[in-house]
Amino acid sequence: MEHTITRTALTNPGDAGAAAGDDEKAASGQMGRKYTVPYGLYRAHGFISPFLAKDTGFSQADRDLLFEALSNLFEFDRSAARGEMAVQGLFVFEHDSTLGSAPAHKLFEMVRVEGPVTPRAFSDYTVTAPVARDLPAGVSLRRIV
């Protein structure tokens, strides 16, 4: 959506003494446009590599802290730019093998998000995750949020 905004208060100290003919823009305020998205759903994928984790000392406690941080990502960082963003789901696939028990892209495809063309709330969507019997051998799924 597009909004027209007008600034009538002067924000530059030097503009206060400007005559209308000198700098009409500064003396009369400014107009502009602001664009907003009424509602959007962003989906992101992430990975933790066991080999890199071992090399860097990334521990189980670090992993748990990462999941907690992702769960509360926007709770303590409100701003006009982000509006009322909130994490609506955090699905974690865990593999028995350090090389992975199934291709990541296939697992991500198993989490389905369906909704209308013009959503206005998260409740407009249907999120479907696979159940244990539908997962490949050696893979488990936890929903954290």
Backbone torsions as a table, in degrees:
resi	resn	phi	psi	omega
1	MET	NA	146.4	-179.7
2	GLU	-110.6	135.1	178.5
3	HIS	-124.2	142.4	173.3
4	THR	-94.6	133.2	179.0
5	ILE	-122.7	148.1	179.5
6	THR	-129.3	131.7	175.6
7	ARG	-109.9	119.6	179.2
8	THR	-107.1	-19.8	177.9
9	ALA	-80.8	138.9	178.4
10	LEU	-79.8	134.6	-179.3
11	THR	-110.0	-14.9	176.4
12	ASN	-97.9	123.8	178.9
13	PRO	-57.6	-32.7	-179.6
14	GLY	-69.8	-20.1	-178.7
15	ASP	-77.1	-18.1	-175.1
16	ALA	-61.2	-35.5	-178.4
17	GLY	-93.8	2.5	-176.8
18	ALA	-73.3	133.4	175.8
19	ALA	-81.8	158.7	-176.8
20	ALA	-56.7	-36.3	-179.1
21	GLY	-76.1	-29.3	-177.1
22	ASP	-69.8	-51.3	-178.4
23	ASP	-145.5	82.4	-173.8
24	GLU	-59.5	-35.3	-179.9
25	LYS	-63.2	-45.4	-178.3
26	ALA	-70.8	-37.1	-176.1
27	ALA	-75.2	-27.5	-174.5
28	SER	-106.4	1.8	-177.9
29	GLY	95.0	-174.9	-178.3
30	GLN	-136.2	150.5	175.7
31	MET	-117.4	152.4	179.1
32	GLY	-161.7	-171.8	-179.8
33	ARG	-128.2	148.5	175.6
34	LYS	-131.2	136.8	-178.8
35	TYR	-112.4	136.4	176.8
36	THR	-131.3	152.8	173.4
37	VAL	-105.9	114.5	-176.1
38	PRO	-57.6	-39.4	176.5
39	TYR	-157.6	137.3	177.7
40	GLY	-145.5	150.0	177.1
41	LEU	-120.7	119.1	-179.8
42	TYR	-104.2	136.5	178.3
43	ARG	-119.5	133.3	-179.4
44	ALA	-132.9	149.3	177.4
45	HIS	-118.9	143.4	177.8
46	GLY	-138.6	164.8	-175.7
47	PHE	-140.3	146.5	169.4
48	ILE	-121.7	117.2	-179.8
49	SER	-87.7	120.8	178.7
50	PRO	-59.2	-34.9	-178.7
51	PHE	-69.9	-44.0	177.2
52	LEU	-69.1	-36.2	178.5
53	ALA	-60.8	-42.2	179.7
54	LYS	-65.0	-42.9	-179.0
55	ASP	-65.4	-33.0	-175.7
56	THR	-97.0	-7.2	-178.3
57	GLY	82.9	15.7	177.8
58	PHE	-65.7	119.8	-172.3
59	SER	-106.3	175.7	175.4
60	GLN	-60.5	-38.9	178.1
61	ALA	-64.0	-38.4	176.5
62	ASP	-64.0	-41.3	178.5
63	ARG	-62.1	-45.9	179.2
64	ASP	-62.3	-39.3	178.1
65	LEU	-66.2	-38.9	177.1
66	LEU	-61.8	-45.6	-180.0
67	PHE	-64.0	-37.6	177.0
68	GLU	-65.3	-42.7	178.6
69	ALA	-63.0	-43.0	178.9
70	LEU	-65.4	-36.1	179.5
71	SER	-64.2	-33.8	-177.0
72	ASN	-109.1	24.9	-170.2
73	LEU	-47.9	-44.2	-173.8
74	PHE	-110.2	1.9	-174.2
75	GLU	-64.8	-32.6	-174.6
76	PHE	-116.2	20.3	-177.0
77	ASP	-141.4	61.5	-179.9
78	ARG	-80.1	144.4	174.5
79	SER	-159.5	163.6	178.7
80	ALA	-64.2	-30.7	-178.3
81	ALA	-69.1	-31.6	-177.2
82	ARG	-104.3	-6.5	176.8
83	GLY	55.7	-126.9	-177.8
84	GLU	-110.8	51.2	179.5
85	MET	-68.6	144.7	179.3
86	ALA	-152.8	146.4	175.3
87	VAL	-77.2	125.0	-176.8
88	GLN	-104.1	-13.4	179.8
89	GLY	-168.1	140.4	174.5
90	LEU	-136.5	107.8	-177.6
91	PHE	-106.2	128.9	-177.3
92	VAL	-120.2	116.9	174.1
93	PHE	-92.0	129.8	178.1
94	GLU	-118.3	138.2	-176.8
95	HIS	-109.3	145.8	174.9
96	ASP	-72.6	-29.6	-176.5
97	SER	-101.8	141.0	176.9
98	THR	-68.0	-20.1	176.2
99	LEU	-87.3	-3.1	-179.0
100	GLY	93.0	139.8	-179.2
101	SER	-98.6	-9.1	179.2
102	ALA	-160.9	153.2	178.2
103	PRO	-64.2	135.4	-177.2
104	ALA	-58.0	-43.1	-177.0
105	HIS	-61.6	-33.7	178.0
106	LYS	-68.0	-38.3	178.7
107	LEU	-67.9	-43.0	179.8
108	PHE	-62.0	-34.9	178.8
109	GLU	-66.4	-21.6	-178.8
110	MET	-75.2	-19.9	175.0
111	VAL	-91.5	110.9	-175.0
112	ARG	-105.8	137.8	176.0
113	VAL	-125.0	118.8	-179.5
114	GLU	-126.5	140.9	-179.7
115	GLY	-166.0	179.0	-177.9
116	PRO	-74.6	168.4	178.0
117	VAL	-66.5	-36.9	-178.0
118	THR	-121.8	79.2	-179.7
119	PRO	-76.4	155.9	176.5
120	ARG	-130.2	-3.0	178.9
121	ALA	-161.0	158.7	178.2
122	PHE	-62.4	-30.0	179.9
123	SER	-65.5	-13.2	175.2
124	ASP	-73.0	-13.7	-177.3
125	TYR	-99.9	156.7	169.9
126	THR	-118.5	121.2	178.7
127	VAL	-108.8	124.2	-178.7
128	THR	-122.0	124.4	177.2
129	ALA	-112.9	152.0	-179.6
130	PRO	-68.8	150.5	173.5
131	VAL	-91.8	164.5	-173.4
132	ALA	-52.0	-40.5	-176.4
133	ARG	-68.5	-19.5	-179.4
134	ASP	-91.8	-7.7	-178.6
135	LEU	-80.2	150.2	175.3
136	PRO	-63.3	156.6	178.6
137	ALA	-59.1	136.3	177.3
138	GLY	86.5	4.9	-179.9
139	VAL	-120.7	135.3	173.3
140	SER	-123.6	159.7	-177.9
141	LEU	-129.3	130.9	173.9
142	ARG	-121.1	134.6	172.0
143	ARG	-101.2	115.7	-177.2
144	ILE	-86.9	-40.3	177.6
145	VAL	-120.3	NA	NA
